[in-house]
Amino acid sequence: MKIATRISLLFLVIFIAFGGFFYLFYSIKGKESRLYVEADDFQRRQAIDSFVGLKQSQYIDLTADLSTNSGLLAFVRSPKAEWGNIHLKPLIASHDLDLVQVYDRQRRLVYGRAEGDNGDLADFVFDRTLLDSLSTQRHTTCISKWNNRLLMIAGSVVHPAADTSMTSRPEGWLIVGKVWDHAYLSDLAKSLNYTMRISMTFPRDLEETQTQ
């Protein structure tokens, strides 16, 4: 075999070896990058889930504490707007809420208050099926879509304080709500150091649309 041929083969082997090395290097780096992105995404989801869970717990604690109030119990049985404006309306400002509602035993809205930029929430009516589920769960939280906005809701059954086991028939329901609007998300994003926005489209649906 000629020397020139041997040298050419040597260079070819070296080229293939270096090519394989760089391919392996970038392949490993690519996997590391994907793992980092996945881990970062998981941490972000955990942080957001923890924040949402904390808010839900705070609102549930609020409605649960008030649900045995003797004044609220009397109000549900015999609604008077003056009492509601004195004792329920201030909850919006003191607990950073957008909505406060009370339903009676017949599931009729007997008091509702919404203020500020989300004043149209006064037209919001809590789903009767969710009120029925509250009859057994006693406390609940959910997120509802309202006029292209998301509304975090918490509610508790109104019952006598003496009924600690909560076995008696519900006297009514206390509902509070918080809108996830731009201002709320901005505050959340700052506290978590994230960039956030709300989309009414699920990511999976968006991916399917883009691939069509």
C-alpha positions as CSV (number, residue, x, y, z in Angstrom):
1,M,0.0,0.0,0.0
2,K,1.4,3.4,-1.0
3,I,2.3,5.9,1.7
4,A,-0.1,8.4,0.3
5,T,-2.9,5.9,0.5
6,R,-2.0,5.1,4.1
7,I,-1.9,8.7,5.0
8,S,-5.3,9.3,3.4
9,L,-6.7,6.3,5.4
10,L,-5.1,7.7,8.6
11,F,-6.7,11.1,8.0
12,L,-10.0,9.4,7.3
13,V,-9.9,7.4,10.5
14,I,-9.0,10.5,12.5
15,F,-11.8,12.4,10.8
16,I,-14.3,9.7,11.6
17,A,-13.0,9.5,15.2
18,F,-13.3,13.3,15.7
19,G,-16.7,13.3,14.0
20,G,-17.9,10.5,16.3
21,F,-16.5,12.4,19.3
22,F,-18.2,15.7,18.4
23,Y,-21.5,13.9,17.7
24,L,-21.4,12.1,21.0
25,F,-20.4,15.4,22.8
26,Y,-23.3,17.4,21.3
27,S,-25.7,14.6,21.8
28,I,-24.8,14.5,25.5
29,K,-25.0,18.3,25.7
30,G,-28.4,18.2,24.0
31,K,-29.7,15.6,26.5
32,E,-28.3,17.7,29.4
33,S,-30.1,20.8,28.1
34,R,-33.4,18.9,27.7
35,L,-33.1,17.5,31.3
36,Y,-32.3,21.0,32.6
37,V,-35.3,22.5,30.8
38,E,-37.5,19.7,32.1
39,A,-36.2,20.1,35.6
40,D,-36.7,23.9,35.5
41,D,-40.2,23.5,34.1
42,F,-41.0,21.0,36.9
43,Q,-39.8,23.4,39.5
44,R,-41.8,26.3,38.1
45,R,-44.9,24.1,38.0
46,Q,-44.3,23.1,41.6
47,A,-43.8,26.8,42.7
48,I,-47.0,27.8,40.9
49,D,-49.0,24.8,42.2
50,S,-47.8,25.6,45.8
51,F,-48.8,29.3,45.4
52,V,-52.3,28.3,44.1
53,G,-52.7,25.7,46.8
54,L,-51.7,28.3,49.5
55,K,-54.3,30.8,48.1
56,Q,-57.0,28.1,48.0
57,S,-56.2,27.1,51.6
58,Q,-56.4,30.7,52.7
59,Y,-59.8,31.2,51.1
60,I,-61.2,27.9,52.4
61,D,-60.0,28.9,55.9
62,L,-61.8,32.2,55.5
63,T,-65.1,30.7,54.4
64,A,-64.9,27.9,57.0
65,D,-64.3,30.3,59.8
66,L,-67.2,32.5,58.8
67,S,-69.6,29.6,58.0
68,T,-70.4,29.1,61.7
69,N,-70.9,32.8,62.5
70,S,-74.2,33.3,64.2
71,G,-74.8,36.6,62.4
72,L,-74.3,34.9,59.0
73,L,-76.6,32.1,60.0
74,A,-79.3,34.6,60.9
75,F,-78.6,36.5,57.7
76,V,-79.1,33.4,55.6
77,R,-82.4,32.7,57.3
78,S,-83.6,36.3,57.0
79,P,-81.4,38.3,54.6
80,K,-81.0,42.0,55.3
81,A,-78.9,44.0,52.8
82,E,-77.6,46.3,55.6
83,W,-76.1,43.4,57.5
84,G,-74.5,42.1,54.4
85,N,-73.0,45.5,53.5
86,I,-71.6,45.9,57.0
87,H,-70.2,42.4,57.5
88,L,-69.6,40.9,54.1
89,K,-68.7,43.7,51.8
90,P,-65.5,44.6,53.7
91,L,-64.2,41.1,53.1
92,I,-63.4,42.1,49.5
93,A,-60.8,44.7,50.6
94,S,-59.5,43.0,53.7
95,H,-58.9,39.7,52.0
96,D,-58.1,40.9,48.5
97,L,-61.2,39.3,46.9
98,D,-63.3,40.2,43.9
99,L,-66.5,38.5,44.8
100,V,-68.5,37.6,47.9
101,Q,-71.8,35.7,47.7
102,V,-74.3,34.1,50.0
103,Y,-76.9,31.5,48.9
104,D,-79.8,30.4,51.0
105,R,-81.1,26.9,51.7
106,Q,-83.1,27.0,48.4
107,R,-79.9,27.8,46.5
108,R,-81.1,31.4,45.8
109,L,-78.6,34.2,45.7
110,V,-79.5,36.4,48.7
111,Y,-76.3,38.5,48.7
112,G,-73.7,39.3,46.1
113,R,-71.0,41.9,46.0
114,A,-68.3,42.6,43.3
115,E,-66.3,45.7,43.0
116,G,-63.6,47.4,41.0
117,D,-62.6,46.4,37.5
118,N,-64.4,43.1,38.0
119,G,-67.8,44.6,38.9
120,D,-69.5,42.6,36.3
121,L,-69.0,39.6,38.6
122,A,-72.3,40.8,40.2
123,D,-73.9,38.7,37.4
124,F,-72.0,35.6,38.3
125,V,-74.1,32.7,39.6
126,F,-72.5,29.7,41.3
127,D,-73.3,26.4,39.6
128,R,-76.1,24.6,41.5
129,T,-74.4,21.2,41.0
130,L,-71.4,22.6,42.9
131,L,-73.6,23.8,45.7
132,D,-75.1,20.3,45.8
133,S,-71.5,18.9,46.0
134,L,-70.8,21.2,48.9
135,S,-73.7,19.6,50.8
136,T,-71.5,16.5,51.2
137,Q,-68.0,18.0,50.9
138,R,-68.8,21.0,53.1
139,H,-65.8,23.0,51.7
140,T,-64.6,23.2,48.2
141,T,-62.4,25.2,45.8
142,C,-62.5,25.4,42.0
143,I,-61.5,27.5,39.1
144,S,-64.2,28.7,36.8
145,K,-64.1,30.6,33.5
146,W,-66.0,33.9,33.5
147,N,-66.1,36.3,30.5
148,N,-62.6,35.2,29.3
149,R,-61.2,35.4,32.8
150,L,-60.4,32.8,35.3
151,L,-62.1,33.0,38.7
152,M,-60.7,31.1,41.7
153,I,-63.6,30.2,44.0
154,A,-63.8,28.9,47.5
155,G,-67.0,28.0,49.4
156,S,-68.3,26.5,52.6
157,V,-71.7,25.4,53.9
158,V,-73.3,27.7,56.4
159,H,-74.3,25.7,59.5
160,P,-74.8,26.2,63.3
161,A,-71.5,26.3,65.3
162,A,-72.9,23.6,67.6
163,D,-73.0,21.2,64.7
164,T,-69.3,20.4,64.8
165,S,-69.7,17.2,62.9
166,M,-71.6,19.1,60.1
167,T,-74.3,16.5,59.8
168,S,-77.3,18.8,59.8
169,R,-79.0,20.1,56.6
170,P,-77.1,23.1,55.1
171,E,-78.6,26.5,56.0
172,G,-76.9,28.1,53.1
173,W,-73.6,28.6,51.3
174,L,-70.8,31.3,51.6
175,I,-68.8,31.8,48.4
176,V,-65.8,34.0,47.8
177,G,-63.9,34.5,44.5
178,K,-60.7,36.0,43.1
179,V,-60.1,36.9,39.5
180,W,-56.8,35.9,37.9
181,D,-56.4,39.1,35.8
182,H,-53.3,40.9,34.4
183,A,-52.6,42.7,37.7
184,Y,-52.9,39.6,39.8
185,L,-50.6,37.6,37.4
186,S,-48.1,40.5,37.4
187,D,-47.8,40.4,41.2
188,L,-47.5,36.6,41.1
189,A,-44.8,36.7,38.4
190,K,-42.8,39.3,40.4
191,S,-43.0,37.2,43.6
192,L,-41.8,34.1,41.7
193,N,-39.5,35.9,39.3
194,Y,-41.3,34.4,36.3
195,T,-43.0,35.7,33.2
196,M,-46.6,34.6,33.2
197,R,-49.7,34.8,31.2
198,I,-53.1,33.1,31.1
199,S,-54.2,31.1,28.0
200,M,-57.7,29.7,27.5
201,T,-56.1,27.1,25.2
202,F,-54.6,23.9,26.6
203,P,-51.0,23.4,25.6
204,R,-51.8,20.1,24.0
205,D,-54.6,21.7,21.9
206,L,-52.2,24.4,20.8
207,E,-49.5,21.9,19.7
208,E,-52.1,20.0,17.7
209,T,-53.2,23.2,16.0
210,Q,-49.6,24.2,15.1
211,T,-48.9,20.7,13.6
212,Q,-51.9,20.7,11.3
